[in-house]
């Protein structure tokens, strides 16, 4: 009887651990999305500046080749969706969305630095 109780306790412990891990992971993903949104949210003081920044971002995204990465970036940064939401819409994994996002952001960074937008 004691052995059965020990295995039940161990099963419940594992289930609780998995649930806690999922909760922590979801909170981390949401927190990261919020931080990225804050970082990429240009510090605007007027409607004009905000409009200009949005146009600049849209033009920069338009320079990308038409592929899945471009769609991922548009949905995350223009439509303000989470990686999980984008993954569900595009029927791919969240990890794939993250990889595309990272790849395209690197391409945009290279475009900006090669065209001297920062100087």
Secondary structure, 3 states (H helix, E strand, C coil): CHHHHHHHHHHHHHHHHHHHHHHHHHHHHHHHHHHHHHHHCCCCCCHHHHHHHHHHHHHHHHCCCCCHHHHHHHHHHHCCCCHHHHHHHHCCCHHHHHHHHHHHHHHHHHHHHHCCCCC
